[in-house]
Amino acid sequence: MARRGRPTPVLVLTDDERETLERWARRPKSAQALALRCRIVLACATGATNQYVAAQLGVHPTTVGKWRARFVARRLDGLHDEPRPGAPRTITDADVERVIVKTLEETPVDATHWSTRSMAMAAGMSQTAVSKIWRAFGLKPHLAESFKLSPDPQFIDKVRDIVALYLNPPDAAVVLCVDEKSQIQALDRTAPILPLLPGVAERRTHDYRRNGTTNLYAALDVASGNVIADLTDRHRATEFIRFLNLVNRTVPEDLDVHVVVDNSSTHKTPAVHRWLVRHPRFSLHFTPTYSSWLNLVERWFGELTTKWLRRGTHRSTRELVASIRTWITNWNDDPKPFVWHKTADEILDSLAAYCQRISNSGH
């Protein structure tokens, strides 16, 4: 009985086409759709019917017929997707470049930075288009970050010294990160705080009364997270020496004490030098200038501020001091050390890359 329907195109491959199809079909980076089309053509080239190939590859016979016909008509080029229908592109590469250059090299006459609306007006395109271009190239004119590079001539040596204390502390020694949080204000709101309610945030007045200040000296044990602290009315070398005496009494006598401190003038007075001579087990390690991020006690100060001071109210300095001492006691009941991960080389490489970026910024 004669075969009914449209005749099946005869598909014959050259050696080069077969080699190319086999390579595309097994190459890991080929799109899965293209690999399937290659397998369809290779199976059809054996003389099999569309129904047989469809059953073997788990596709519809219409799919097999489509790619058999496309290959016979256009050979290898017929296996690639044709341009999809839709509206033609209205924003050219030149338009994109113009927006990027204007964003990076110009500012609007009435503002310090561009917004999507002002850029859309200046570039003659929609706000949505500007927003998509900015997102594609990671441009955020509304954001500004701050930075401060240390001019310390011994920056590298100091970084290596302090990071070595964190990552490989000396034997029979304790490493303490010491600093002062000065001028902590005892603040009270001018009206009672309205408490948190379902659907309503806690509310407080924007203005406040100042009821004095205090100064907090803290020494964070890098290994345990325990904190030695003292609160003083003033912030001088005298108070710093008094705090060192407290540390000396608290740390067991058989341990050396390595103290990480910043470059405050109160840490370098002749009186402090004389105290260190009388207590040879103490060694001070100074962070580079403008590099308080190297001192782990700053991270602890951040916890104190965020969890206790920022939303606290205190009617007197005495109440503030008692409140801080309570928080420190609770911390030391379950101390949590801050673990340092980055090596000195990683820090220096990161800073070198950042310096390279800002040196090429054109400013």
Residue, then its C-alpha position, 0 to 999 in steps of 0.5 A: m500500500a502506498r504511503r500517504g501524506r507529505p513526502t519525508p525529505v531525504l537527509v544525507l550528511t557529509d562527513d564534515e556535517r556529521e562530525t560537527l553534529e556529533r561534536w555539538a551533541r556531546r559538547p558540555k557547553s552546548a545549549q540543550a535545545l541545540a544538542l537535541r536538534c543535532r541528535i534528531v538530525l543524526a538519527c534521521a540520517t540513518g534512514a529512520t522515520n520521524q515516528y521512530v526517531a520521535a519515540q527514541l528521543g522522547v519528542h513529538p513527531t512534528t518536532v522531528g519533522k520540523w528540524r529534518a526539514r530545516f536541516v535539509a533546507r539550510r543545513l547546519d545554519g537551520l539548527h539555530d533559533e531564528p530571530r523572535p518576533g516583537a517590537p524592534r529595539t528602540i534604545t541603541d548601543a550609542d544611547v546606552e553609552r551616552v547614558i553611562v558617560k553622562t552618569l559618570e562624567e557629568t552632574p545635573v545643574d540643580a543637584t549633586h547627583w543624577s536621579t532616574r527622573s533627571m537622567a531620563m529628562a536629560a537623555g530623552m528616554s524613559q525613567t524605566a530605560v534609565s533604571k534598567i541601564w543603571r542596574a545592568f552596569g551597577l551604577k547607583p548615583h544615589l549612594a555614597e560611601s566614605f573611606k579613610l586611608s591610613p598615612d602611617p609609614q609603618f602601616i604594613d608592619k603594624v597590620r602584620d603585628i596585630v593580625a599575627l596576635y589574632l591568628n597565632p597568639p603567643d603561648a602563656a599570654v593573653v591578648l587584650c583589645v583595649d580602647e575608650k568609648s568617651q563622652i557617652q551621654a546620659l540622655d532622657r527623652t522630653a516625654p515618656i516613651l510610648p511602648l510597642l503595640p500590635g501594628v504600632a512601632e515604639r515611639r519617642t520624641h525626637d528631642y532629649r535632655r542631656n544629663g551628663t557624660t561618662n567614659l568607658y574603658a574596656a579590654l576585650d579578651v580575644a580568646s574568650g570574649n570576656v571584657i574587663a571594664d571601668l567607667t570614669d568621669r574624665h579621659r586622661a592618661t591618669e585614668f588609662i593607667r588606673f585601668l591598666n592597674l585593673v587589668n594587671r590585677t585581673v589577669p593571672e600573674d603568670l601570663d604575659v599581656h599583649v595590649v592592642v591600642d590606638n594612637s591616642s595621646t593618652h596612651k603615649t605619655p611619659a607616665v604610661h611609659r614609666w608604668l610599662v617599665r615597672h610592668p614588663r609583662f605588658s606589651l602595647h601594640f599600636t594600630p595604624t593611624y585611622s585604622s580602628w577597624l583593626n581593634l576588635v574591641e570596637r566591634w564590642f562597642g558596636e554591640l553595646t551601642t546597638k543593643w543597649l545605649r542607642r534606645g536607652t534613656h537615663r536620667s543621670t550619669r549614675e543611672l547610665v553608669a549602673s546601666i552599662r555595668t549591668w550590660i557588661t555583667n550580662w555579657n560576661d556571663d555568656p561571653k562571645p569572642f569575635v573571630w578574626h579570619k583574614t590574614a595580613d596578606e589578604i588585607l593588604d591585597s584588598l587595600a592595594a586593589y582599592c587604592q588601584r581603583i581610586s587612583n584610576s578614578g580620574h579625580 
